[in-house]
């Protein structure tokens, strides 16, 4: 047992204690939760991206080009607000961190303060995210860790692994960004049939965010934090309308702005009212996930501050999005996407 633990510790395939020895780290999109704490602790970065898959499809070098400082991507597919908070805690402890860009994904709050996202079956190794040394024995003595360390030193990479430390969470080549692909399997009369997402109450959204983020925000004096509402496609907003969730989500946004004013060390970046993006279904692989080009715009806006949602522009921007939903028809959107592959839904002229 001592030899096994020693070998795992020396190689350290998930970089829990130090950077990998004996080879290059191998990343696996399906094991993000195991890689994130090591990257957060030992990465060379000033800017960190964290949260859900809404921010994962971008290279670290692209973030550096857009924002002017070394970056690391700590996103986890289907991350809960609790998982996102634990990653942020490590980011705030990392020396040299200046900026954190985090997703504000409604469904990440569906599990409340500590539970996983509703419907998620991801295993979360919480012991890798705390500061205790004693509870790391499951990592050091696990056969999976030992085998991973051995493979890293002596075997070639598996097909699902990548050595690309600059872009470890790149969407697979099977991800197709096109209008017809984005709407595949969508029932315009019941869009949520394909996803089974729960309806969320404002009190749940607020309490889940507060229980996780408030303690970190209260103790953070130096790192600037940007919470990003990602540009879901117009069909997502039609789903929210079908489930009477839009008013709840707007109220949560307004509440979050109020908290940003109270804490003073974070802001709210909102890309959800960008008609030219959310109506262009050729930019999406499904009705939620957009391509790298759009993600680059989102990240740049977070860094330069040109998409901030504030008390002064909240009403106009939410009204613009609501008008876009009320003036389009999900059945027409799906029919157009499947029929002629047109790039975008005909968006109405902006209100004066």
TORKOL-4160 file (C-alpha; in steps of 0.2 Angstrom, whole numbers, padded with zeros to 4 digits, m for minus):
352
<pt num="1" X="0000" Y="0000" Z="0000"/>
<pt num="2" X="0014" Y="0012" Z="0004"/>
<pt num="3" X="0023" Y="0008" Z="m0013"/>
<pt num="4" X="0006" Y="0011" Z="m0022"/>
<pt num="5" X="0003" Y="0027" Z="m0013"/>
<pt num="6" X="0021" Y="0033" Z="m0016"/>
<pt num="7" X="0020" Y="0029" Z="m0034"/>
<pt num="8" X="0004" Y="0039" Z="m0036"/>
<pt num="9" X="0011" Y="0053" Z="m0026"/>
<pt num="10" X="0027" Y="0054" Z="m0036"/>
<pt num="11" X="0017" Y="0054" Z="m0053"/>
<pt num="12" X="0002" Y="0063" Z="m0046"/>
<pt num="13" X="m0009" Y="0061" Z="m0062"/>
<pt num="14" X="m0022" Y="0074" Z="m0057"/>
<pt num="15" X="m0009" Y="0086" Z="m0050"/>
<pt num="16" X="m0017" Y="0086" Z="m0032"/>
<pt num="17" X="0000" Y="0090" Z="m0024"/>
<pt num="18" X="0012" Y="0096" Z="m0038"/>
<pt num="19" X="0013" Y="0096" Z="m0057"/>
<pt num="20" X="0014" Y="0079" Z="m0066"/>
<pt num="21" X="0030" Y="0070" Z="m0066"/>
<pt num="22" X="0036" Y="0058" Z="m0079"/>
<pt num="23" X="0026" Y="0065" Z="m0093"/>
<pt num="24" X="0013" Y="0077" Z="m0099"/>
<pt num="25" X="m0004" Y="0078" Z="m0090"/>
<pt num="26" X="m0018" Y="0070" Z="m0099"/>
<pt num="27" X="m0035" Y="0078" Z="m0099"/>
<pt num="28" X="m0052" Y="0069" Z="m0100"/>
<pt num="29" X="m0068" Y="0080" Z="m0102"/>
<pt num="30" X="m0077" Y="0066" Z="m0093"/>
<pt num="31" X="m0066" Y="0068" Z="m0078"/>
<pt num="32" X="m0066" Y="0087" Z="m0076"/>
<pt num="33" X="m0070" Y="0087" Z="m0058"/>
<pt num="34" X="m0054" Y="0077" Z="m0054"/>
<pt num="35" X="m0043" Y="0089" Z="m0064"/>
<pt num="36" X="m0050" Y="0105" Z="m0059"/>
<pt num="37" X="m0043" Y="0106" Z="m0041"/>
<pt num="38" X="m0025" Y="0103" Z="m0047"/>
<pt num="39" X="m0026" Y="0115" Z="m0061"/>
<pt num="40" X="m0033" Y="0128" Z="m0049"/>
<pt num="41" X="m0019" Y="0125" Z="m0036"/>
<pt num="42" X="m0004" Y="0123" Z="m0048"/>
<pt num="43" X="m0008" Y="0132" Z="m0064"/>
<pt num="44" X="0001" Y="0147" Z="m0070"/>
<pt num="45" X="m0013" Y="0160" Z="m0072"/>
<pt num="46" X="m0020" Y="0177" Z="m0067"/>
<pt num="47" X="m0038" Y="0174" Z="m0075"/>
<pt num="48" X="m0049" Y="0159" Z="m0071"/>
<pt num="49" X="m0064" Y="0153" Z="m0080"/>
<pt num="50" X="m0076" Y="0142" Z="m0069"/>
<pt num="51" X="m0093" Y="0135" Z="m0069"/>
<pt num="52" X="m0103" Y="0125" Z="m0082"/>
<pt num="53" X="m0101" Y="0120" Z="m0100"/>
<pt num="54" X="m0107" Y="0137" Z="m0105"/>
<pt num="55" X="m0089" Y="0143" Z="m0103"/>
<pt num="56" X="m0078" Y="0128" Z="m0106"/>
<pt num="57" X="m0076" Y="0128" Z="m0125"/>
<pt num="58" X="m0062" Y="0140" Z="m0126"/>
<pt num="59" X="m0043" Y="0139" Z="m0126"/>
<pt num="60" X="m0033" Y="0147" Z="m0112"/>
<pt num="61" X="m0022" Y="0156" Z="m0125"/>
<pt num="62" X="m0038" Y="0163" Z="m0132"/>
<pt num="63" X="m0043" Y="0170" Z="m0115"/>
<pt num="64" X="m0025" Y="0177" Z="m0113"/>
<pt num="65" X="m0027" Y="0185" Z="m0131"/>
<pt num="66" X="m0044" Y="0193" Z="m0126"/>
<pt num="67" X="m0040" Y="0198" Z="m0109"/>
<pt num="68" X="m0021" Y="0201" Z="m0108"/>
<pt num="69" X="m0016" Y="0189" Z="m0095"/>
<pt num="70" X="m0012" Y="0170" Z="m0093"/>
<pt num="71" X="m0028" Y="0160" Z="m0090"/>
<pt num="72" X="m0035" Y="0143" Z="m0085"/>
<pt num="73" X="m0051" Y="0135" Z="m0088"/>
<pt num="74" X="m0059" Y="0126" Z="m0073"/>
<pt num="75" X="m0076" Y="0123" Z="m0080"/>
<pt num="76" X="m0086" Y="0107" Z="m0077"/>
<pt num="77" X="m0100" Y="0100" Z="m0087"/>
<pt num="78" X="m0116" Y="0101" Z="m0077"/>
<pt num="79" X="m0108" Y="0110" Z="m0062"/>
<pt num="80" X="m0119" Y="0115" Z="m0048"/>
<pt num="81" X="m0117" Y="0131" Z="m0039"/>
<pt num="82" X="m0109" Y="0122" Z="m0025"/>
<pt num="83" X="m0096" Y="0114" Z="m0036"/>
<pt num="84" X="m0093" Y="0131" Z="m0044"/>
<pt num="85" X="m0090" Y="0139" Z="m0027"/>
<pt num="86" X="m0077" Y="0126" Z="m0022"/>
<pt num="87" X="m0068" Y="0129" Z="m0038"/>
<pt num="88" X="m0069" Y="0148" Z="m0035"/>
<pt num="89" X="m0062" Y="0146" Z="m0017"/>
<pt num="90" X="m0046" Y="0138" Z="m0024"/>
<pt num="91" X="m0045" Y="0152" Z="m0037"/>
<pt num="92" X="m0046" Y="0165" Z="m0024"/>
<pt num="93" X="m0032" Y="0156" Z="m0014"/>
<pt num="94" X="m0021" Y="0155" Z="m0029"/>
<pt num="95" X="m0007" Y="0168" Z="m0028"/>
<pt num="96" X="m0008" Y="0181" Z="m0043"/>
<pt num="97" X="m0026" Y="0178" Z="m0047"/>
<pt num="98" X="m0033" Y="0195" Z="m0053"/>
<pt num="99" X="m0050" Y="0190" Z="m0062"/>
<pt num="100" X="m0063" Y="0176" Z="m0061"/>
<pt num="101" X="m0076" Y="0174" Z="m0075"/>
<pt num="102" X="m0090" Y="0162" Z="m0069"/>
<pt num="103" X="m0106" Y="0156" Z="m0077"/>
<pt num="104" X="m0122" Y="0161" Z="m0070"/>
<pt num="105" X="m0132" Y="0146" Z="m0077"/>
<pt num="106" X="m0150" Y="0145" Z="m0069"/>
<pt num="107" X="m0150" Y="0126" Z="m0069"/>
<pt num="108" X="m0134" Y="0126" Z="m0059"/>
<pt num="109" X="m0144" Y="0132" Z="m0044"/>
<pt num="110" X="m0157" Y="0118" Z="m0046"/>
<pt num="111" X="m0150" Y="0107" Z="m0032"/>
<pt num="112" X="m0150" Y="0121" Z="m0019"/>
<pt num="113" X="m0136" Y="0125" Z="m0008"/>
<pt num="114" X="m0126" Y="0108" Z="m0009"/>
<pt num="115" X="m0135" Y="0095" Z="m0020"/>
<pt num="116" X="m0130" Y="0091" Z="m0038"/>
<pt num="117" X="m0139" Y="0099" Z="m0052"/>
<pt num="118" X="m0156" Y="0090" Z="m0053"/>
<pt num="119" X="m0154" Y="0075" Z="m0065"/>
<pt num="120" X="m0135" Y="0075" Z="m0064"/>
<pt num="121" X="m0126" Y="0058" Z="m0060"/>
<pt num="122" X="m0108" Y="0066" Z="m0060"/>
<pt num="123" X="m0097" Y="0060" Z="m0045"/>
<pt num="124" X="m0089" Y="0074" Z="m0036"/>
<pt num="125" X="m0073" Y="0071" Z="m0027"/>
<pt num="126" X="m0075" Y="0084" Z="m0014"/>
<pt num="127" X="m0060" Y="0078" Z="m0004"/>
<pt num="128" X="m0049" Y="0085" Z="m0018"/>
<pt num="129" X="m0055" Y="0102" Z="m0016"/>
<pt num="130" X="m0052" Y="0105" Z="0003"/>
<pt num="131" X="m0036" Y="0109" Z="0012"/>
<pt num="132" X="m0034" Y="0094" Z="0022"/>
<pt num="133" X="m0020" Y="0082" Z="0019"/>
<pt num="134" X="m0027" Y="0067" Z="0029"/>
<pt num="135" X="m0043" Y="0064" Z="0018"/>
<pt num="136" X="m0033" Y="0062" Z="0002"/>
<pt num="137" X="m0030" Y="0043" Z="0005"/>
<pt num="138" X="m0044" Y="0039" Z="m0007"/>
<pt num="139" X="m0034" Y="0047" Z="m0021"/>
<pt num="140" X="m0017" Y="0040" Z="m0016"/>
<pt num="141" X="m0023" Y="0022" Z="m0013"/>
<pt num="142" X="m0036" Y="0021" Z="m0027"/>
<pt num="143" X="m0033" Y="0008" Z="m0040"/>
<pt num="144" X="m0040" Y="0020" Z="m0053"/>
<pt num="145" X="m0027" Y="0033" Z="m0047"/>
<pt num="146" X="m0013" Y="0020" Z="m0047"/>
<pt num="147" X="m0018" Y="0014" Z="m0065"/>
<pt num="148" X="m0019" Y="0031" Z="m0071"/>
<pt num="149" X="m0002" Y="0036" Z="m0065"/>
<pt num="150" X="0005" Y="0020" Z="m0073"/>
<pt num="151" X="m0003" Y="0023" Z="m0089"/>
<pt num="152" X="0003" Y="0041" Z="m0089"/>
<pt num="153" X="0021" Y="0035" Z="m0087"/>
<pt num="154" X="0021" Y="0019" Z="m0097"/>
<pt num="155" X="0006" Y="0019" Z="m0109"/>
<pt num="156" X="0000" Y="0029" Z="m0124"/>
<pt num="157" X="m0015" Y="0041" Z="m0121"/>
<pt num="158" X="m0033" Y="0034" Z="m0123"/>
<pt num="159" X="m0044" Y="0041" Z="m0137"/>
<pt num="160" X="m0054" Y="0051" Z="m0125"/>
<pt num="161" X="m0038" Y="0059" Z="m0117"/>
<pt num="162" X="m0029" Y="0074" Z="m0124"/>
<pt num="163" X="m0012" Y="0081" Z="m0120"/>
<pt num="164" X="m0018" Y="0099" Z="m0126"/>
<pt num="165" X="m0016" Y="0108" Z="m0109"/>
<pt num="166" X="m0021" Y="0124" Z="m0118"/>
<pt num="167" X="m0038" Y="0118" Z="m0123"/>
<pt num="168" X="m0042" Y="0103" Z="m0112"/>
<pt num="169" X="m0061" Y="0105" Z="m0113"/>
<pt num="170" X="m0063" Y="0108" Z="m0131"/>
<pt num="171" X="m0080" Y="0101" Z="m0138"/>
<pt num="172" X="m0077" Y="0085" Z="m0147"/>
<pt num="173" X="m0076" Y="0084" Z="m0166"/>
<pt num="174" X="m0094" Y="0076" Z="m0166"/>
<pt num="175" X="m0101" Y="0093" Z="m0160"/>
<pt num="176" X="m0110" Y="0100" Z="m0175"/>
<pt num="177" X="m0115" Y="0119" Z="m0175"/>
<pt num="178" X="m0130" Y="0121" Z="m0187"/>
<pt num="179" X="m0148" Y="0126" Z="m0186"/>
<pt num="180" X="m0154" Y="0108" Z="m0190"/>
<pt num="181" X="m0143" Y="0100" Z="m0177"/>
<pt num="182" X="m0148" Y="0112" Z="m0164"/>
<pt num="183" X="m0167" Y="0109" Z="m0165"/>
<pt num="184" X="m0165" Y="0090" Z="m0168"/>
<pt num="185" X="m0178" Y="0081" Z="m0157"/>
<pt num="186" X="m0186" Y="0097" Z="m0151"/>
<pt num="187" X="m0205" Y="0098" Z="m0149"/>
<pt num="188" X="m0209" Y="0116" Z="m0151"/>
<pt num="189" X="m0225" Y="0114" Z="m0141"/>
<pt num="190" X="m0216" Y="0106" Z="m0126"/>
<pt num="191" X="m0197" Y="0111" Z="m0128"/>
<pt num="192" X="m0193" Y="0104" Z="m0111"/>
<pt num="193" X="m0198" Y="0087" Z="m0116"/>
<pt num="194" X="m0181" Y="0084" Z="m0122"/>
<pt num="195" X="m0172" Y="0090" Z="m0106"/>
<pt num="196" X="m0183" Y="0087" Z="m0091"/>
<pt num="197" X="m0177" Y="0102" Z="m0082"/>
<pt num="198" X="m0186" Y="0107" Z="m0066"/>
<pt num="199" X="m0196" Y="0123" Z="m0063"/>
<pt num="200" X="m0186" Y="0134" Z="m0051"/>
<pt num="201" X="m0192" Y="0146" Z="m0038"/>
<pt num="202" X="m0185" Y="0163" Z="m0034"/>
<pt num="203" X="m0182" Y="0159" Z="m0016"/>
<pt num="204" X="m0172" Y="0143" Z="m0021"/>
<pt num="205" X="m0161" Y="0153" Z="m0033"/>
<pt num="206" X="m0157" Y="0167" Z="m0021"/>
<pt num="207" X="m0154" Y="0155" Z="m0006"/>
<pt num="208" X="m0143" Y="0143" Z="m0016"/>
<pt num="209" X="m0132" Y="0158" Z="m0022"/>
<pt num="210" X="m0131" Y="0166" Z="m0006"/>
<pt num="211" X="m0126" Y="0151" Z="0004"/>
<pt num="212" X="m0112" Y="0147" Z="m0007"/>
<pt num="213" X="m0106" Y="0163" Z="m0014"/>
<pt num="214" X="m0109" Y="0176" Z="0000"/>
<pt num="215" X="m0095" Y="0170" Z="0011"/>
<pt num="216" X="m0082" Y="0170" Z="m0002"/>
<pt num="217" X="m0088" Y="0187" Z="m0009"/>
<pt num="218" X="m0087" Y="0194" Z="0009"/>
<pt num="219" X="m0069" Y="0189" Z="0011"/>
<pt num="220" X="m0063" Y="0193" Z="m0006"/>
<pt num="221" X="m0055" Y="0210" Z="m0007"/>
<pt num="222" X="m0043" Y="0208" Z="m0022"/>
<pt num="223" X="m0050" Y="0197" Z="m0036"/>
<pt num="224" X="m0062" Y="0205" Z="m0048"/>
<pt num="225" X="m0077" Y="0193" Z="m0052"/>
<pt num="226" X="m0088" Y="0193" Z="m0067"/>
<pt num="227" X="m0104" Y="0182" Z="m0066"/>
<pt num="228" X="m0109" Y="0179" Z="m0084"/>
<pt num="229" X="m0127" Y="0175" Z="m0090"/>
<pt num="230" X="m0124" Y="0165" Z="m0106"/>
<pt num="231" X="m0133" Y="0168" Z="m0123"/>
<pt num="232" X="m0145" Y="0153" Z="m0123"/>
<pt num="233" X="m0154" Y="0152" Z="m0140"/>
<pt num="234" X="m0171" Y="0159" Z="m0142"/>
<pt num="235" X="m0179" Y="0142" Z="m0141"/>
<pt num="236" X="m0173" Y="0141" Z="m0123"/>
<pt num="237" X="m0182" Y="0157" Z="m0119"/>
<pt num="238" X="m0198" Y="0150" Z="m0127"/>
<pt num="239" X="m0196" Y="0135" Z="m0116"/>
<pt num="240" X="m0195" Y="0147" Z="m0101"/>
<pt num="241" X="m0210" Y="0155" Z="m0107"/>
<pt num="242" X="m0220" Y="0138" Z="m0109"/>
<pt num="243" X="m0215" Y="0135" Z="m0090"/>
<pt num="244" X="m0219" Y="0152" Z="m0084"/>
<pt num="245" X="m0201" Y="0154" Z="m0078"/>
<pt num="246" X="m0196" Y="0171" Z="m0087"/>
<pt num="247" X="m0202" Y="0182" Z="m0073"/>
<pt num="248" X="m0193" Y="0172" Z="m0060"/>
<pt num="249" X="m0177" Y="0173" Z="m0070"/>
<pt num="250" X="m0178" Y="0191" Z="m0073"/>
<pt num="251" X="m0182" Y="0194" Z="m0054"/>
<pt num="252" X="m0166" Y="0184" Z="m0050"/>
<pt num="253" X="m0156" Y="0194" Z="m0062"/>
<pt num="254" X="m0162" Y="0210" Z="m0053"/>
<pt num="255" X="m0158" Y="0203" Z="m0036"/>
<pt num="256" X="m0140" Y="0199" Z="m0042"/>
<pt num="257" X="m0138" Y="0217" Z="m0048"/>
<pt num="258" X="m0143" Y="0223" Z="m0030"/>
<pt num="259" X="m0130" Y="0211" Z="m0023"/>
<pt num="260" X="m0116" Y="0217" Z="m0034"/>
<pt num="261" X="m0119" Y="0234" Z="m0028"/>
<pt num="262" X="m0119" Y="0229" Z="m0010"/>
<pt num="263" X="m0103" Y="0219" Z="m0011"/>
<pt num="264" X="m0094" Y="0230" Z="m0024"/>
<pt num="265" X="m0082" Y="0216" Z="m0030"/>
<pt num="266" X="m0092" Y="0208" Z="m0044"/>
<pt num="267" X="m0102" Y="0213" Z="m0058"/>
<pt num="268" X="m0115" Y="0204" Z="m0069"/>
<pt num="269" X="m0112" Y="0201" Z="m0088"/>
<pt num="270" X="m0127" Y="0198" Z="m0098"/>
<pt num="271" X="m0127" Y="0191" Z="m0116"/>
<pt num="272" X="m0145" Y="0184" Z="m0116"/>
<pt num="273" X="m0153" Y="0199" Z="m0125"/>
<pt num="274" X="m0141" Y="0198" Z="m0140"/>
<pt num="275" X="m0154" Y="0196" Z="m0154"/>
<pt num="276" X="m0141" Y="0193" Z="m0167"/>
<pt num="277" X="m0134" Y="0178" Z="m0158"/>
<pt num="278" X="m0148" Y="0170" Z="m0149"/>
<pt num="279" X="m0159" Y="0170" Z="m0165"/>
<pt num="280" X="m0144" Y="0163" Z="m0176"/>
<pt num="281" X="m0146" Y="0144" Z="m0173"/>
<pt num="282" X="m0132" Y="0140" Z="m0185"/>
<pt num="283" X="m0121" Y="0145" Z="m0170"/>
<pt num="284" X="m0127" Y="0132" Z="m0159"/>
<pt num="285" X="m0124" Y="0113" Z="m0157"/>
<pt num="286" X="m0140" Y="0112" Z="m0147"/>
<pt num="287" X="m0152" Y="0125" Z="m0140"/>
<pt num="288" X="m0140" Y="0129" Z="m0126"/>
<pt num="289" X="m0122" Y="0127" Z="m0132"/>
<pt num="290" X="m0114" Y="0140" Z="m0144"/>
<pt num="291" X="m0098" Y="0139" Z="m0154"/>
<pt num="292" X="m0081" Y="0146" Z="m0149"/>
<pt num="293" X="m0082" Y="0162" Z="m0158"/>
<pt num="294" X="m0097" Y="0167" Z="m0148"/>
<pt num="295" X="m0089" Y="0162" Z="m0132"/>
<pt num="296" X="m0074" Y="0173" Z="m0136"/>
<pt num="297" X="m0086" Y="0187" Z="m0138"/>
<pt num="298" X="m0093" Y="0183" Z="m0121"/>
<pt num="299" X="m0076" Y="0182" Z="m0112"/>
<pt num="300" X="m0070" Y="0198" Z="m0121"/>
<pt num="301" X="m0085" Y="0207" Z="m0115"/>
<pt num="302" X="m0082" Y="0201" Z="m0097"/>
<pt num="303" X="m0065" Y="0208" Z="m0097"/>
<pt num="304" X="m0068" Y="0225" Z="m0105"/>
<pt num="305" X="m0085" Y="0228" Z="m0097"/>
<pt num="306" X="m0095" Y="0232" Z="m0112"/>
<pt num="307" X="m0110" Y="0220" Z="m0108"/>
<pt num="308" X="m0113" Y="0224" Z="m0090"/>
<pt num="309" X="m0131" Y="0222" Z="m0083"/>
<pt num="310" X="m0134" Y="0237" Z="m0071"/>
<pt num="311" X="m0149" Y="0245" Z="m0063"/>
<pt num="312" X="m0149" Y="0258" Z="m0076"/>
<pt num="313" X="m0151" Y="0247" Z="m0091"/>
<pt num="314" X="m0160" Y="0232" Z="m0083"/>
<pt num="315" X="m0178" Y="0237" Z="m0088"/>
<pt num="316" X="m0173" Y="0241" Z="m0107"/>
<pt num="317" X="m0163" Y="0225" Z="m0109"/>
<pt num="318" X="m0175" Y="0213" Z="m0101"/>
<pt num="319" X="m0190" Y="0221" Z="m0111"/>
<pt num="320" X="m0180" Y="0219" Z="m0127"/>
<pt num="321" X="m0178" Y="0200" Z="m0124"/>
<pt num="322" X="m0196" Y="0198" Z="m0118"/>
<pt num="323" X="m0202" Y="0207" Z="m0134"/>
<pt num="324" X="m0191" Y="0195" Z="m0145"/>
<pt num="325" X="m0199" Y="0180" Z="m0136"/>
<pt num="326" X="m0217" Y="0187" Z="m0138"/>
<pt num="327" X="m0214" Y="0191" Z="m0157"/>
<pt num="328" X="m0207" Y="0174" Z="m0163"/>
<pt num="329" X="m0215" Y="0157" Z="m0163"/>
<pt num="330" X="m0206" Y="0141" Z="m0158"/>
<pt num="331" X="m0215" Y="0131" Z="m0171"/>
<pt num="332" X="m0209" Y="0143" Z="m0185"/>
<pt num="333" X="m0192" Y="0143" Z="m0178"/>
<pt num="334" X="m0190" Y="0124" Z="m0178"/>
<pt num="335" X="m0199" Y="0122" Z="m0195"/>
<pt num="336" X="m0187" Y="0135" Z="m0203"/>
<pt num="337" X="m0171" Y="0127" Z="m0195"/>
<pt num="338" X="m0176" Y="0109" Z="m0201"/>
<pt num="339" X="m0183" Y="0115" Z="m0218"/>
<pt num="340" X="m0171" Y="0126" Z="m0226"/>
<pt num="341" X="m0156" Y="0127" Z="m0214"/>
<pt num="342" X="m0158" Y="0146" Z="m0213"/>
<pt num="343" X="m0145" Y="0154" Z="m0202"/>
<pt num="344" X="m0157" Y="0164" Z="m0191"/>
<pt num="345" X="m0174" Y="0167" Z="m0186"/>
<pt num="346" X="m0182" Y="0183" Z="m0193"/>
<pt num="347" X="m0179" Y="0195" Z="m0178"/>
<pt num="348" X="m0191" Y="0209" Z="m0176"/>
<pt num="349" X="m0185" Y="0227" Z="m0177"/>
<pt num="350" X="m0179" Y="0233" Z="m0161"/>
<pt num="351" X="m0191" Y="0244" Z="m0151"/>
<pt num="352" X="m0187" Y="0263" Z="m0150"/>
